[in-house]
Amino acid sequence: MAGKIKVIIAKPGLDGHDRGAKLLARIFAEAGMEVVYTGLRQTPEMIVSAAEQEDVDVVGLSSLSGVHNYFFPRVAELLKQKGLDDVLLVGGGIIPEEDYGFLKRSGVAAIFGPGTLTSEIVSFVRNNVRRREDNSDRATAPSDKEAA
């Protein structure tokens, strides 16, 4: 499939630390991916809305504040509700390993903790992304003239 992998990096909740998220956005861009960074303090609804509007292949969530067990599964649930279950959902940050199983069962494909090599993250995304079909025409309804 032609085109770049498109990634959204998001910081759900009130977590105000985005250095790692910004670094990953840059790493993905340097790896040839198209990256959208949503900024701080995003709700799951805002993240999924942005993913839908941007027609992304990957949603990357970053959490350092301990709210991953609520926000990550909620994003997975909303992606599914919107018919975006082909979007690869990954997460990272300060997340205890004992939470990994729950998050994966909730729809998060992988969790990357501190010390994970950026090359490993990029490789995981490249190897696991399910490229979305070109949906550029799905958002446009036929005009009245075309329908007549």
N, CA, C and O atoms as a GROMACS GRO file, in nm:
protein
  592
    1MET      N    1   0.084  -0.117   0.000
    1MET     CA    2   0.000   0.000   0.000
    1MET      C    3   0.089   0.123   0.000
    1MET      O    4   0.186   0.130   0.076
    2ALA      N    5   0.058   0.219  -0.083
    2ALA     CA    6   0.140   0.339  -0.097
    2ALA      C    7   0.116   0.434   0.019
    2ALA      O    8   0.015   0.424   0.090
    3GLY      N    9   0.208   0.528   0.037
    3GLY     CA   10   0.191   0.631   0.137
    3GLY      C   11   0.261   0.598   0.267
    3GLY      O   12   0.300   0.485   0.293
    4LYS      N   13   0.274   0.702   0.347
    4LYS     CA   14   0.340   0.688   0.476
    4LYS      C   15   0.244   0.633   0.580
    4LYS      O   16   0.123   0.650   0.570
    5ILE      N   17   0.300   0.568   0.680
    5ILE     CA   18   0.224   0.530   0.798
    5ILE      C   19   0.192   0.660   0.871
    5ILE      O   20   0.279   0.745   0.891
    6LYS      N   21   0.066   0.676   0.910
    6LYS     CA   22   0.024   0.798   0.979
    6LYS      C   23  -0.004   0.766   1.126
    6LYS      O   24  -0.082   0.675   1.157
    7VAL      N   25   0.060   0.841   1.214
    7VAL     CA   26   0.057   0.816   1.358
    7VAL      C   27   0.006   0.939   1.431
    7VAL      O   28   0.042   1.052   1.399
    8ILE      N   29  -0.080   0.916   1.530
    8ILE     CA   30  -0.116   1.022   1.625
    8ILE      C   31  -0.050   0.987   1.758
    8ILE      O   32  -0.059   0.873   1.805
    9ILE      N   33   0.015   1.085   1.818
    9ILE     CA   34   0.070   1.072   1.953
    9ILE      C   35  -0.016   1.159   2.043
    9ILE      O   36  -0.035   1.278   2.017
   10ALA      N   37  -0.067   1.100   2.150
   10ALA     CA   38  -0.160   1.172   2.238
   10ALA      C   39  -0.124   1.152   2.385
   10ALA      O   40  -0.070   1.048   2.425
   11LYS      N   41  -0.156   1.253   2.464
   11LYS     CA   42  -0.136   1.251   2.609
   11LYS      C   43  -0.273   1.260   2.675
   11LYS      O   44  -0.326   1.370   2.694
   12PRO      N   45  -0.332   1.145   2.711
   12PRO     CA   46  -0.465   1.150   2.774
   12PRO      C   47  -0.458   1.195   2.920
   12PRO      O   48  -0.359   1.172   2.989
   13GLY      N   49  -0.564   1.259   2.963
   13GLY     CA   50  -0.576   1.298   3.102
   13GLY      C   51  -0.501   1.426   3.135
   13GLY      O   52  -0.468   1.504   3.046
   14LEU      N   53  -0.474   1.445   3.262
   14LEU     CA   54  -0.414   1.570   3.310
   14LEU      C   55  -0.263   1.566   3.318
   14LEU      O   56  -0.201   1.660   3.368
   15ASP      N   57  -0.203   1.460   3.269
   15ASP     CA   58  -0.058   1.446   3.268
   15ASP      C   59   0.003   1.562   3.190
   15ASP      O   60  -0.029   1.581   3.073
   16GLY      N   61   0.090   1.637   3.253
   16GLY     CA   62   0.150   1.753   3.189
   16GLY      C   63   0.291   1.732   3.138
   16GLY      O   64   0.357   1.828   3.096
   17HIS      N   65   0.340   1.610   3.142
   17HIS     CA   66   0.477   1.581   3.101
   17HIS      C   67   0.476   1.521   2.961
   17HIS      O   68   0.429   1.408   2.942
   18ASP      N   69   0.526   1.595   2.863
   18ASP     CA   70   0.518   1.546   2.726
   18ASP      C   71   0.652   1.534   2.655
   18ASP      O   72   0.657   1.521   2.532
   19ARG      N   73   0.760   1.538   2.729
   19ARG     CA   74   0.892   1.528   2.666
   19ARG      C   75   0.908   1.398   2.588
   19ARG      O   76   0.954   1.399   2.474
   20GLY      N   77   0.868   1.286   2.649
   20GLY     CA   78   0.879   1.156   2.583
   20GLY      C   79   0.789   1.146   2.461
   20GLY      O   80   0.829   1.092   2.358
   21ALA      N   81   0.667   1.199   2.472
   21ALA     CA   82   0.574   1.197   2.359
   21ALA      C   83   0.629   1.278   2.242
   21ALA      O   84   0.620   1.236   2.127
   22LYS      N   85   0.685   1.393   2.273
   22LYS     CA   86   0.743   1.476   2.166
   22LYS      C   87   0.865   1.408   2.104
   22LYS      O   88   0.886   1.417   1.983
   23LEU      N   89   0.944   1.341   2.186
   23LEU     CA   90   1.059   1.268   2.133
   23LEU      C   91   1.013   1.157   2.039
   23LEU      O   92   1.069   1.140   1.931
   24LEU      N   93   0.910   1.081   2.079
   24LEU     CA   94   0.860   0.974   1.993
   24LEU      C   95   0.801   1.029   1.864
   24LEU      O   96   0.816   0.968   1.758
   25ALA      N   97   0.734   1.142   1.872
   25ALA     CA   98   0.680   1.204   1.751
   25ALA      C   99   0.795   1.234   1.654
   25ALA      O  100   0.783   1.210   1.534
   26ARG      N  101   0.903   1.284   1.707
   26ARG     CA  102   1.019   1.314   1.622
   26ARG      C  103   1.083   1.186   1.567
   26ARG      O  104   1.122   1.181   1.450
   27ILE      N  105   1.094   1.084   1.650
   27ILE     CA  106   1.152   0.955   1.606
   27ILE      C  107   1.068   0.896   1.493
   27ILE      O  108   1.124   0.851   1.392
   28PHE      N  109   0.936   0.896   1.509
   28PHE     CA  110   0.848   0.843   1.404
   28PHE      C  111   0.863   0.925   1.275
   28PHE      O  112   0.868   0.868   1.166
   29ALA      N  113   0.869   1.056   1.288
   29ALA     CA  114   0.886   1.142   1.169
   29ALA      C  115   1.019   1.112   1.100
   29ALA      O  116   1.025   1.103   0.977
   30GLU      N  117   1.125   1.097   1.178
   30GLU     CA  118   1.256   1.066   1.120
   30GLU      C  119   1.258   0.927   1.056
   30GLU      O  120   1.340   0.900   0.968
   31ALA      N  121   1.167   0.840   1.099
   31ALA     CA  122   1.156   0.706   1.040
   31ALA      C  123   1.068   0.708   0.915
   31ALA      O  124   1.040   0.602   0.857
   32GLY      N  125   1.024   0.826   0.873
   32GLY     CA  126   0.946   0.838   0.751
   32GLY      C  127   0.796   0.832   0.769
   32GLY      O  128   0.723   0.820   0.671
   33MET      N  129   0.750   0.838   0.892
   33MET     CA  130   0.606   0.834   0.917
   33MET      C  131   0.550   0.976   0.926
   33MET      O  132   0.622   1.070   0.960
   34GLU      N  133   0.423   0.988   0.896
   34GLU     CA  134   0.355   1.116   0.914
   34GLU      C  135   0.302   1.118   1.056
   34GLU      O  136   0.238   1.022   1.100
   35VAL      N  137   0.329   1.227   1.130
   35VAL     CA  138   0.296   1.231   1.272
   35VAL      C  139   0.209   1.352   1.304
   35VAL      O  140   0.235   1.463   1.258
   36VAL      N  141   0.106   1.327   1.384
   36VAL     CA  142   0.023   1.433   1.440
   36VAL      C  143   0.036   1.423   1.591
   36VAL      O  144   0.010   1.318   1.649
   37TYR      N  145   0.076   1.532   1.656
   37TYR     CA  146   0.084   1.536   1.802
   37TYR      C  147  -0.033   1.617   1.852
   37TYR      O  148  -0.048   1.734   1.816
   38THR      N  149  -0.118   1.557   1.934
   38THR     CA  150  -0.241   1.624   1.978
   38THR      C  151  -0.219   1.722   2.091
   38THR      O  152  -0.305   1.806   2.117
   39GLY      N  153  -0.107   1.713   2.159
   39GLY     CA  154  -0.083   1.802   2.272
   39GLY      C  155  -0.130   1.739   2.403
   39GLY      O  156  -0.171   1.623   2.408
   40LEU      N  157  -0.122   1.819   2.507
   40LEU     CA  158  -0.152   1.773   2.642
   40LEU      C  159  -0.301   1.772   2.672
   40LEU      O  160  -0.382   1.835   2.603
   41ARG      N  161  -0.334   1.698   2.776
   41ARG     CA  162  -0.466   1.699   2.839
   41ARG      C  163  -0.580   1.668   2.743
   41ARG      O  164  -0.677   1.743   2.732
   42GLN      N  165  -0.566   1.556   2.674
   42GLN     CA  166  -0.667   1.512   2.578
   42GLN      C  167  -0.762   1.411   2.642
   42GLN      O  168  -0.719   1.325   2.719
   43THR      N  169  -0.889   1.421   2.611
   43THR     CA  170  -0.985   1.319   2.654
   43THR      C  171  -0.981   1.204   2.554
   43THR      O  172  -0.936   1.223   2.440
   44PRO      N  173  -1.026   1.086   2.594
   44PRO     CA  174  -1.033   0.977   2.496
   44PRO      C  175  -1.118   1.015   2.374
   44PRO      O  176  -1.084   0.979   2.261
   45GLU      N  177  -1.226   1.088   2.396
   45GLU     CA  178  -1.312   1.131   2.285
   45GLU      C  179  -1.237   1.223   2.190
   45GLU      O  180  -1.253   1.212   2.068
   46MET      N  181  -1.157   1.313   2.243
   46MET     CA  182  -1.078   1.404   2.158
   46MET      C  183  -0.974   1.325   2.077
   46MET      O  184  -0.953   1.353   1.959
   47ILE      N  185  -0.912   1.228   2.141
   47ILE     CA  186  -0.809   1.148   2.074
   47ILE      C  187  -0.870   1.067   1.959
   47ILE      O  188  -0.815   1.065   1.849
   48VAL      N  189  -0.981   1.003   1.985
   48VAL     CA  190  -1.045   0.920   1.882
   48VAL      C  191  -1.102   1.007   1.771
   48VAL      O  192  -1.097   0.969   1.654
   49SER      N  193  -1.156   1.122   1.805
   49SER     CA  194  -1.204   1.214   1.703
   49SER      C  195  -1.090   1.258   1.611
   49SER      O  196  -1.106   1.262   1.489
   50ALA      N  197  -0.976   1.291   1.670
   50ALA     CA  198  -0.859   1.329   1.591
   50ALA      C  199  -0.812   1.213   1.504
   50ALA      O  200  -0.777   1.233   1.388
   51ALA      N  201  -0.813   1.092   1.559
   51ALA     CA  202  -0.772   0.973   1.482
   51ALA      C  203  -0.863   0.954   1.362
   51ALA      O  204  -0.817   0.921   1.253
   52GLU      N  205  -0.992   0.973   1.382
   52GLU     CA  206  -1.088   0.959   1.274
   52GLU      C  207  -1.070   1.068   1.169
   52GLU      O  208  -1.067   1.040   1.049
   53GLN      N  209  -1.057   1.192   1.213
   53GLN     CA  210  -1.041   1.304   1.121
   53GLN      C  211  -0.912   1.294   1.041
   53GLN      O  212  -0.909   1.327   0.922
   54GLU      N  213  -0.807   1.249   1.106
   54GLU     CA  214  -0.676   1.241   1.040
   54GLU      C  215  -0.657   1.110   0.963
   54GLU      O  216  -0.558   1.095   0.891
   55ASP      N  217  -0.751   1.016   0.977
   55ASP     CA  218  -0.745   0.887   0.909
   55ASP      C  219  -0.611   0.818   0.935
   55ASP      O  220  -0.538   0.781   0.843
   56VAL      N  221  -0.580   0.801   1.064
   56VAL     CA  222  -0.450   0.747   1.103
   56VAL      C  223  -0.445   0.596   1.097
   56VAL      O  224  -0.548   0.528   1.095
   57ASP      N  225  -0.323   0.545   1.094
   57ASP     CA  226  -0.297   0.402   1.100
   57ASP      C  227  -0.265   0.357   1.242
   57ASP      O  228  -0.287   0.241   1.278
   58VAL      N  229  -0.212   0.450   1.323
   58VAL     CA  230  -0.163   0.419   1.457
   58VAL      C  231  -0.202   0.529   1.554
   58VAL      O  232  -0.194   0.648   1.522
   59VAL      N  233  -0.245   0.489   1.674
   59VAL     CA  234  -0.263   0.582   1.786
   59VAL      C  235  -0.163   0.540   1.893
   59VAL      O  236  -0.162   0.426   1.939
   60GLY      N  237  -0.078   0.635   1.931
   60GLY     CA  238   0.019   0.613   2.038
   60GLY      C  239  -0.019   0.697   2.158
   60GLY      O  240  -0.031   0.819   2.148
   61LEU      N  241  -0.038   0.633   2.272
   61LEU     CA  242  -0.075   0.701   2.395
   61LEU      C  243   0.043   0.702   2.492
   61LEU      O  244   0.116   0.604   2.502
   62SER      N  245   0.060   0.813   2.561
   62SER     CA  246   0.167   0.825   2.658
   62SER      C  247   0.109   0.866   2.793
   62SER      O  248   0.030   0.960   2.801
   63SER      N  249   0.148   0.795   2.898
   63SER     CA  250   0.097   0.826   3.031
   63SER      C  251   0.206   0.811   3.136
   63SER      O  252   0.274   0.709   3.144
   64LEU      N  253   0.221   0.914   3.214
   64LEU     CA  254   0.315   0.910   3.326
   64LEU      C  255   0.244   0.928   3.459
   64LEU      O  256   0.307   0.925   3.564
   65SER      N  257   0.112   0.946   3.455
   65SER     CA  258   0.040   0.985   3.576
   65SER      C  259  -0.041   0.874   3.640
   65SER      O  260  -0.113   0.898   3.737
   66GLY      N  261  -0.030   0.752   3.590
   66GLY     CA  262  -0.098   0.640   3.653
   66GLY      C  263  -0.244   0.621   3.615
   66GLY      O  264  -0.315   0.546   3.682
   67VAL      N  265  -0.290   0.688   3.511
   67VAL     CA  266  -0.430   0.676   3.471
   67VAL      C  267  -0.449   0.588   3.347
   67VAL      O  268  -0.556   0.586   3.286
   68HIS      N  269  -0.345   0.516   3.312
   68HIS     CA  270  -0.346   0.432   3.191
   68HIS      C  271  -0.454   0.325   3.195
   68HIS      O  272  -0.510   0.292   3.090
   69ASN      N  273  -0.485   0.271   3.311
   69ASN     CA  274  -0.586   0.165   3.319
   69ASN      C  275  -0.727   0.214   3.290
   69ASN      O  276  -0.816   0.134   3.262
   70TYR      N  277  -0.749   0.342   3.295
   70TYR     CA  278  -0.879   0.398   3.252
   70TYR      C  279  -0.870   0.448   3.109
   70TYR      O  280  -0.952   0.409   3.025
   71PHE      N  281  -0.773   0.533   3.080
   71PHE     CA  282  -0.770   0.602   2.951
   71PHE      C  283  -0.737   0.511   2.833
   71PHE      O  284  -0.801   0.523   2.728
   72PHE      N  285  -0.642   0.422   2.846
   72PHE     CA  286  -0.604   0.338   2.732
   72PHE      C  287  -0.720   0.248   2.688
   72PHE      O  288  -0.751   0.244   2.569
   73PRO      N  289  -0.784   0.174   2.782
   73PRO     CA  290  -0.899   0.091   2.740
   73PRO      C  291  -1.014   0.175   2.685
   73PRO      O  292  -1.085   0.130   2.595
   74ARG      N  293  -1.034   0.294   2.738
   74ARG     CA  294  -1.142   0.381   2.689
   74ARG      C  295  -1.115   0.422   2.544
   74ARG      O  296  -1.207   0.423   2.463
   75VAL      N  297  -0.992   0.454   2.511
   75VAL     CA  298  -0.957   0.488   2.373
   75VAL      C  299  -0.981   0.366   2.284
   75VAL      O  300  -1.036   0.379   2.174
   76ALA      N  301  -0.941   0.247   2.329
   76ALA     CA  302  -0.964   0.125   2.251
   76ALA      C  303  -1.113   0.103   2.227
   76ALA      O  304  -1.154   0.069   2.116
   77GLU      N  305  -1.193   0.122   2.330
   77GLU     CA  306  -1.338   0.105   2.319
   77GLU      C  307  -1.398   0.204   2.218
   77GLU      O  308  -1.481   0.166   2.136
   78LEU      N  309  -1.356   0.329   2.225
   78LEU     CA  310  -1.409   0.430   2.133
   78LEU      C  311  -1.364   0.406   1.989
   78LEU      O  312  -1.441   0.428   1.896
   79LEU      N  313  -1.240   0.362   1.972
   79LEU     CA  314  -1.194   0.327   1.837
   79LEU      C  315  -1.284   0.219   1.777
   79LEU      O  316  -1.323   0.227   1.661
   80LYS      N  317  -1.314   0.119   1.858
   80LYS     CA  318  -1.400   0.009   1.812
   80LYS      C  319  -1.540   0.061   1.779
   80LYS      O  320  -1.597   0.023   1.676
   81GLN      N  321  -1.595   0.147   1.865
   81GLN     CA  322  -1.728   0.202   1.841
   81GLN      C  323  -1.735   0.281   1.711
   81GLN      O  324  -1.838   0.282   1.644
   82LYS      N  325  -1.626   0.347   1.676
   82LYS     CA  326  -1.620   0.428   1.553
   82LYS      C  327  -1.583   0.346   1.430
   82LYS      O  328  -1.570   0.400   1.321
   83GLY      N  329  -1.567   0.215   1.447
   83GLY     CA  330  -1.528   0.131   1.334
   83GLY      C  331  -1.382   0.145   1.297
   83GLY      O  332  -1.342   0.117   1.184
   84LEU      N  333  -1.301   0.187   1.393
   84LEU     CA  334  -1.159   0.208   1.368
   84LEU      C  335  -1.074   0.100   1.436
   84LEU      O  336  -0.963   0.126   1.480
   85ASP      N  337  -1.129  -0.022   1.443
   85ASP     CA  338  -1.054  -0.127   1.511
   85ASP      C  339  -0.936  -0.177   1.429
   85ASP      O  340  -0.861  -0.263   1.475
   86ASP      N  341  -0.919  -0.125   1.307
   86ASP     CA  342  -0.800  -0.158   1.229
   86ASP      C  343  -0.683  -0.065   1.262
   86ASP      O  344  -0.572  -0.084   1.213
   87VAL      N  345  -0.708   0.035   1.345
   87VAL     CA  346  -0.603   0.127   1.388
   87VAL      C  347  -0.522   0.059   1.498
   87VAL      O  348  -0.577   0.008   1.596
   88LEU      N  349  -0.390   0.057   1.482
   88LEU     CA  350  -0.300  -0.002   1.581
   88LEU      C  351  -0.291   0.091   1.701
   88LEU      O  352  -0.257   0.208   1.686
   89LEU      N  353  -0.322   0.040   1.819
   89LEU     CA  354  -0.316   0.119   1.943
   89LEU      C  355  -0.199   0.071   2.026
   89LEU      O  356  -0.191  -0.046   2.063
   90VAL      N  357  -0.107   0.163   2.055
   90VAL     CA  358   0.009   0.132   2.138
   90VAL      C  359   0.018   0.236   2.250
   90VAL      O  360  -0.037   0.345   2.239
   91GLY      N  361   0.088   0.199   2.356
   91GLY     CA  362   0.102   0.290   2.469
   91GLY      C  363   0.241   0.283   2.527
   91GLY      O  364   0.318   0.191   2.502
   92GLY      N  365   0.269   0.384   2.607
   92GLY     CA  366   0.398   0.388   2.672
   92GLY      C  367   0.397   0.486   2.787
   92GLY      O  368   0.300   0.558   2.810
   93GLY      N  369   0.508   0.487   2.859
   93GLY     CA  370   0.522   0.575   2.974
   93GLY      C  371   0.561   0.496   3.096
   93GLY      O  372   0.621   0.390   3.088
   94ILE      N  373   0.526   0.552   3.211
   94ILE     CA  374   0.554   0.487   3.338
   94ILE      C  375   0.434   0.401   3.372
   94ILE      O  376   0.339   0.446   3.437
   95ILE      N  377   0.439   0.277   3.328
   95ILE     CA  378   0.327   0.184   3.345
   95ILE      C  379   0.382   0.056   3.409
   95ILE      O  380   0.471  -0.008   3.352
   96PRO      N  381   0.330   0.019   3.525
   96PRO     CA  382   0.379  -0.103   3.590
   96PRO      C  383   0.356  -0.226   3.502
   96PRO      O  384   0.252  -0.240   3.439
   97GLU      N  385   0.455  -0.314   3.499
   97GLU     CA  386   0.444  -0.434   3.416
   97GLU      C  387   0.323  -0.518   3.451
   97GLU      O  388   0.268  -0.587   3.364
   98GLU      N  389   0.279  -0.515   3.576
   98GLU     CA  390   0.162  -0.595   3.614
   98GLU      C  391   0.033  -0.545   3.548
   98GLU      O  392  -0.068  -0.615   3.549
   99ASP      N  393   0.036  -0.425   3.490
   99ASP     CA  394  -0.081  -0.371   3.418
   99ASP      C  395  -0.080  -0.407   3.270
   99ASP      O  396  -0.182  -0.390   3.202
  100TYR      N  397   0.031  -0.457   3.218
  100TYR     CA  398   0.043  -0.484   3.074
  100TYR      C  399  -0.063  -0.582   3.025
  100TYR      O  400  -0.125  -0.558   2.921
  101GLY      N  401  -0.086  -0.690   3.098
  101GLY     CA  402  -0.183  -0.792   3.056
  101GLY      C  403  -0.322  -0.733   3.042
  101GLY      O  404  -0.390  -0.756   2.942
  102PHE      N  405  -0.366  -0.659   3.143
  102PHE     CA  406  -0.497  -0.595   3.138
  102PHE      C  407  -0.508  -0.502   3.018
  102PHE      O  408  -0.609  -0.504   2.946
  103LEU      N  409  -0.406  -0.420   2.996
  103LEU     CA  410  -0.410  -0.325   2.884
  103LEU      C  411  -0.414  -0.398   2.750
  103LEU      O  412  -0.486  -0.356   2.660
  104LYS      N  413  -0.338  -0.504   2.736
  104LYS     CA  414  -0.340  -0.580   2.610
  104LYS      C  415  -0.475  -0.647   2.588
  104LYS      O  416  -0.526  -0.649   2.476
  105ARG      N  417  -0.533  -0.702   2.694
  105ARG     CA  418  -0.667  -0.761   2.681
  105ARG      C  419  -0.772  -0.654   2.647
  105ARG      O  420  -0.877  -0.684   2.592
  106SER      N  421  -0.743  -0.530   2.681
  106SER     CA  422  -0.835  -0.419   2.655
  106SER      C  423  -0.820  -0.361   2.514
  106SER      O  424  -0.897  -0.274   2.474
  107GLY      N  425  -0.721  -0.410   2.439
  107GLY     CA  426  -0.707  -0.364   2.301
  107GLY      C  427  -0.580  -0.289   2.268
  107GLY      O  428  -0.562  -0.243   2.155
  108VAL      N  429  -0.490  -0.275   2.365
  108VAL     CA  430  -0.362  -0.208   2.340
  108VAL      C  431  -0.265  -0.315   2.288
  108VAL      O  432  -0.239  -0.414   2.356
  109ALA      N  433  -0.212  -0.294   2.169
  109ALA     CA  434  -0.128  -0.396   2.105
  109ALA      C  435   0.007  -0.414   2.174
  109ALA      O  436   0.060  -0.525   2.179
  110ALA      N  437   0.062  -0.305   2.227
  110ALA     CA  438   0.193  -0.313   2.293
  110ALA      C  439   0.208  -0.196   2.389
  110ALA      O  440   0.152  -0.088   2.370
  111ILE      N  441   0.287  -0.222   2.494
  111ILE     CA  442   0.323  -0.119   2.591
  111ILE      C  443   0.475  -0.108   2.590
  111ILE      O  444   0.546  -0.208   2.598
  112PHE      N  445   0.523   0.016   2.580
  112PHE     CA  446   0.667   0.041   2.578
  112PHE      C  447   0.704   0.125   2.700
  112PHE      O  448   0.659   0.238   2.716
  113GLY      N  449   0.786   0.067   2.785
  113GLY     CA  450   0.827   0.134   2.907
  113GLY      C  451   0.958   0.208   2.891
  113GLY      O  452   1.019   0.206   2.784
  114PRO      N  453   1.002   0.272   2.999
  114PRO     CA  454   1.130   0.343   2.996
  114PRO      C  455   1.243   0.247   2.957
  114PRO      O  456   1.247   0.132   3.000
  115GLY      N  457   1.332   0.297   2.875
  115GLY     CA  458   1.446   0.217   2.834
  115GLY      C  459   1.424   0.136   2.707
  115GLY      O  460   1.518   0.077   2.654
  116THR      N  461   1.300   0.133   2.657
  116THR     CA  462   1.274   0.062   2.531
  116THR      C  463   1.349   0.134   2.420
  116THR      O  464   1.341   0.257   2.408
  117LEU      N  465   1.420   0.060   2.339
  117LEU     CA  466   1.490   0.120   2.227
  117LEU      C  467   1.389   0.178   2.128
  117LEU      O  468   1.288   0.114   2.097
  118THR      N  469   1.415   0.300   2.080
  118THR     CA  470   1.323   0.361   1.984
  118THR      C  471   1.317   0.279   1.856
  118THR      O  472   1.212   0.274   1.791
  119SER      N  473   1.426   0.214   1.820
  119SER     CA  474   1.425   0.129   1.700
  119SER      C  475   1.328   0.012   1.718
  119SER      O  476   1.266  -0.032   1.621
  120GLU      N  477   1.314  -0.038   1.840
  120GLU     CA  478   1.221  -0.146   1.870
  120GLU      C  479   1.076  -0.098   1.852
  120GLU      O  480   0.992  -0.170   1.800
  121ILE      N  481   1.049   0.024   1.896
  121ILE     CA  482   0.914   0.081   1.883
  121ILE      C  483   0.879   0.102   1.736
  121ILE      O  484   0.771   0.063   1.692
  122VAL      N  485   0.970   0.162   1.662
  122VAL     CA  486   0.948   0.186   1.519
  122VAL      C  487   0.927   0.053   1.446
  122VAL      O  488   0.838   0.040   1.363
  123SER      N  489   1.010  -0.046   1.478
  123SER     CA  490   0.998  -0.177   1.415
  123SER      C  491   0.864  -0.242   1.448
  123SER      O  492   0.800  -0.300   1.360
  124PHE      N  493   0.820  -0.232   1.573
  124PHE     CA  494   0.692  -0.290   1.610
  124PHE      C  495   0.579  -0.227   1.529
  124PHE      O  496   0.492  -0.297   1.477
  125VAL      N  497   0.581  -0.095   1.520
  125VAL     CA  498   0.476  -0.026   1.445
  125VAL      C  499   0.478  -0.071   1.299
  125VAL      O  500   0.374  -0.106   1.243
  126ARG      N  501   0.594  -0.069   1.238
  126ARG     CA  502   0.603  -0.109   1.096
  126ARG      C  503   0.556  -0.253   1.073
  126ARG      O  504   0.491  -0.282   0.973
  127ASN      N  505   0.587  -0.341   1.165
  127ASN     CA  506   0.553  -0.482   1.149
  127ASN      C  507   0.409  -0.517   1.185
  127ASN      O  508   0.360  -0.624   1.149
  128ASN      N  509   0.342  -0.429   1.257
  128ASN     CA  510   0.208  -0.462   1.306
  128ASN      C  511   0.098  -0.370   1.257
  128ASN      O  512  -0.020  -0.398   1.280
  129VAL      N  513   0.133  -0.264   1.190
  129VAL     CA  514   0.030  -0.172   1.141
  129VAL      C  515  -0.050  -0.240   1.031
  129VAL      O  516   0.005  -0.310   0.946
  130ARG      N  517  -0.178  -0.217   1.033
  130ARG     CA  518  -0.267  -0.263   0.926
  130ARG      C  519  -0.306  -0.138   0.850
  130ARG      O  520  -0.393  -0.062   0.893
  131ARG      N  521  -0.242  -0.118   0.738
  131ARG     CA  522  -0.262   0.006   0.662
  131ARG      C  523  -0.408   0.021   0.625
  131ARG      O  524  -0.471  -0.070   0.572
  132ARG      N  525  -0.459   0.140   0.654
  132ARG     CA  526  -0.599   0.169   0.623
  132ARG      C  527  -0.613   0.193   0.474
  132ARG      O  528  -0.525   0.250   0.409
  133GLU      N  529  -0.726   0.148   0.420
  133GLU     CA  530  -0.755   0.174   0.279
  133GLU      C  531  -0.766   0.323   0.260
  133GLU      O  532  -0.798   0.395   0.354
  134ASP      N  533  -0.742   0.371   0.140
  134ASP     CA  534  -0.760   0.513   0.111
  134ASP      C  535  -0.907   0.546   0.125
  134ASP      O  536  -0.989   0.509   0.042
  135ASN      N  537  -0.938   0.615   0.232
  135ASN     CA  538  -1.077   0.649   0.262
  135ASN      C  539  -1.106   0.794   0.232
  135ASN      O  540  -1.202   0.850   0.285
  136SER      N  541  -1.027   0.856   0.147
  136SER     CA  542  -1.045   0.999   0.121
  136SER      C  543  -1.182   1.029   0.062
  136SER      O  544  -1.231   1.141   0.076
  137ASP      N  545  -1.244   0.931  -0.004
  137ASP     CA  546  -1.374   0.958  -0.064
  137ASP      C  547  -1.490   0.924   0.030
  137ASP      O  548  -1.605   0.954  -0.001
  138ARG      N  549  -1.461   0.861   0.144
  138ARG     CA  550  -1.571   0.821   0.232
  138ARG      C  551  -1.633   0.939   0.304
  138ARG      O  552  -1.749   0.932   0.345
  139ALA      N  553  -1.558   1.048   0.320
  139ALA     CA  554  -1.609   1.163   0.395
  139ALA      C  555  -1.690   1.257   0.307
  139ALA      O  556  -1.753   1.350   0.357
  140THR      N  557  -1.688   1.235   0.178
  140THR     CA  558  -1.757   1.326   0.088
  140THR      C  559  -1.883   1.262   0.037
  140THR      O  560  -1.880   1.155  -0.023
  141ALA      N  561  -1.993   1.328   0.060
  141ALA     CA  562  -2.122   1.281   0.008
  141ALA      C  563  -2.141   1.337  -0.129
  141ALA      O  564  -2.088   1.444  -0.159
  142PRO      N  565  -2.216   1.269  -0.215
  142PRO     CA  566  -2.240   1.323  -0.349
  142PRO      C  567  -2.321   1.454  -0.338
  142PRO      O  568  -2.409   1.469  -0.253
  143SER      N  569  -2.287   1.545  -0.424
  143SER     CA  570  -2.360   1.671  -0.424
  143SER      C  571  -2.499   1.647  -0.480
  143SER      O  572  -2.527   1.542  -0.537
  144ASP      N  573  -2.587   1.745  -0.464
  144ASP     CA  574  -2.724   1.733  -0.516
  144ASP      C  575  -2.724   1.711  -0.666
  144ASP      O  576  -2.807   1.638  -0.719
  145LYS      N  577  -2.629   1.776  -0.734
  145LYS     CA  578  -2.621   1.762  -0.880
  145LYS      C  579  -2.584   1.619  -0.918
  145LYS      O  580  -2.639   1.563  -1.012
  146GLU      N  581  -2.488   1.559  -0.841
  146GLU     CA  582  -2.446   1.425  -0.871
  146GLU      C  583  -2.556   1.323  -0.839
  146GLU      O  584  -2.569   1.222  -0.908
  147ALA      N  585  -2.635   1.352  -0.736
  147ALA     CA  586  -2.740   1.259  -0.695
  147ALA      C  587  -2.858   1.261  -0.789
  147ALA      O  588  -2.933   1.164  -0.797
  148ALA      N  589  -2.876   1.372  -0.861
  148ALA     CA  590  -2.993   1.387  -0.949
  148ALA      C  591  -2.978   1.310  -1.078
  148ALA      O  592  -3.068   1.313  -1.162
   0.00000   0.00000   0.00000
